[in-house]
């Protein structure tokens, strides 16, 4: 894809975030969106090689719309200034009403690509299941957190939206209590785009997301526990 053209478009959009400008530049957007769709399509195929659960994800459904939902937002800018996609099983960003882990990628106008995996702000039932999974499989979760490739690529789970106290029903002395306090469980990294070598973008993202596979698989275990409990 034409990475320089995409970053230029997004940079200009951030400076002219209004409908008249966007309408005037819609032909540019349409071309860039098709190129991003091709990237997401290829990325799904690459991810499917090591995670067959996502190989049938529909790339069009994986892509986020560029239009912002401004109904309840203080910022009324109509457009997002990034291209992004979330890849998960069953063509859904959340595989079921209970939620589930996704692979995420975004490109912005500052010349960066961000990618990662996990669950961002899962619904209450799913959040509880993940927290319980951390307690019930504390050794398994510790093993995931210590995974060398995961740590080298992403560090640790992002410390965002953390409760001050343990959630109701969870012991303050639990092994992973500081992570149990989180409302999201996500790892990500941000890197400069290979502007001069755009052919390296796909393998850069795919190889990076492969390092998140242990976390994704562990999280799917929480989904299985939830389903078993419902049977």
N, C-alpha and C positions, 0 to 999 in steps of 0.2 A: 504494500500500500504506500501511498505518497505521504509519508509521515510528516515531512516539512509542511506540506499543504494543509494537513489536518491541524497541526499546532498553530499555524498562521491563522486559519479560520477561527479556531477556538479563542485565540488571543484577541482577534478583532471582535468576536462576539462578546467577550468579557468587557470590552470598551464600548460596545454598542448594543447592549442587551435590551432590545426593543423590537416590536413586531415589524415596523417599516424596514429596518435594516435587514432583519432575517428574511423577509419576503423578497427583498432585492437580491439577496445572496442565496436564495433557496436552491438554485441550480448547483452551486458549489456544495451545499450541504448534501444534496441528493447523491452526488458522485462520491463524496467522502463517506457517507453512510453505507453505500454499497461496498466500498472498499473495507470498511470496518466489519461489515457483515461477513465478508469473505475471510477476514482474519479470525473472527469468532468461529466460523464454520471449520476452518482448519485447526483452530485451537481445540475444539470439541473432539475432532478426530484424533489429535495428539493425546489429549487427556484420556480418551477411551482406550488407548493402548495399555495404560497402567491402571485405569479405573473404569472397567466396563459398565458400571452403573450409569455413567453419564453419556455414553457414546450415542444414544438416540435422542439426546436433548435437541430440541428445535432451536437453531441459532436465532431465528427471528423473535422467538419468545424469550430467549435469554437476554436480548438487548434491551436496555432501558430507553424509554422515550427521552428526547431532549427537552420536551416541555416540562416545566415545573408545576407542581400542584401548589398554587399560591393561596388557596382558600383560607387557610389558617396561619399563613406565614407572614412574618413582619416584613421580610424582603419580598417585594412584589415583582422582582425581575422574572420575566416569563420563561427564560431558557436556562438550562444547565450549561455550564462551560466545560463540559467533559463528555467524552464518549465512554460508555461503560456497559458491562454485561455481567450477569451472574449465571453460572452454569451449574445445573443440578439435575438429578434424575427426574423423569416424568415430565420434561418440558416446563417445569415450574421452578421459580426462584425459591419457593418453599415447597418441598416435595409433597407435603400434606398439610392439613390444618394444624397438625402438631408441630410443623416446622421441620428443619433438617439442614445439614451443612451444605454450603455452596462454595464454589470457586468463583472468585471475583477478579475482574480486571478493569482498569480505567486508564484513559490517556487524557492529559490536560493540555492547556495552551502554554504552559510554562516549560514544556519539553520533558515531562516526566511520565513514566508508566508506573502505575501502582497495581500490585496484584497480591492476593492472599486468599485465605480460606477460613471457614468457620461459620458461626451463626451470629448475626447482628440483631440485637433486640428481639430475640425469639418470643413468641406468645407465652403467656403465663404457664400453661400446662407443659410446654416444651422446656421452658426455663427450669421448672421444678424437676423435670426428668433429668436434665443435664446435671443439675446440682446433686441430685440423688445418685447419679452415676459416678460422680466424683467421690462420693462417700463410699458407695458399695464396691467400686473398683479403684480404690485409691492406689494400689500398686501399679495397675495398668495405666492409670493416668500419669503417675510419676514417670513411668517408662517412656510415655509419649513426650513429656516435657523435657526429658533428658536425651531424646533422640538427637544425635549429632548433626544430621543434615537439617533437621527442622530448626535447631538452635542456631546453626551457622547462617541459615538463610533468613530467618525471621526473628530470632531472639526468643521472646516468650509471648504469651497471650497479652494483647493490649490492655493496659490498665485504664479503662474508660468506663464511666458511669458506675462507679463502685459505691456500694452501700457503706455507711459508717459502722453499722452493726451487722451481725450475722442475720440472714433472713430467718423468718419464723420457722421453727421446727428443726433448725440446724445448730449443732453443738459448736460453741466458740472454740473448742479444742480440736475440732476436726483437722485432719492433716492438711487439707487444701483450703482452709477456711478463707484465706485472703482472695483466692480465685472464686470460691463459692459466692462471695459477696458481689461479684461482677454481674452486670445485666446483659453483657455481650461476651462472646467467647470467639475471638478472631485474631488471627496472625496476619500480618501484611508487611510488605516492604515496598519502598519507592526508589526507583532508579532512573538515571538519565536515559532518554530515548536514544537508540542508535541511529541518529539522524543521517549519518553518512553511510550506514550499512543497514538499511531497512530490512534486508533479508534475515538479519539476526534477531528481529523482534519476536517472531513466533517461537523459535527455540528458547529464547531468553525467558519468555513467560511460561512455556510448557515445562521446561526443566525446573523452573522455580516452583511451580505449583506441585510438581511431583514430590518435592520435599515436604509438602503439607499433607500428603496422603495419610501418614500415621494418625494425625489429628482427625482428619475427616472420617477415617474408618472407626476410630474410637468413638466419635460422636454418634455415628450410626448405631453403635451398640446401645446408646441411650434410647434411641427410637425403638429398638427391638424390645427393650425392657418395658417401655410404655405400652407397646402393642400387646405384649404378654400379659401385662397387668389388666388390660381392657378385655381380654378374652374370658 
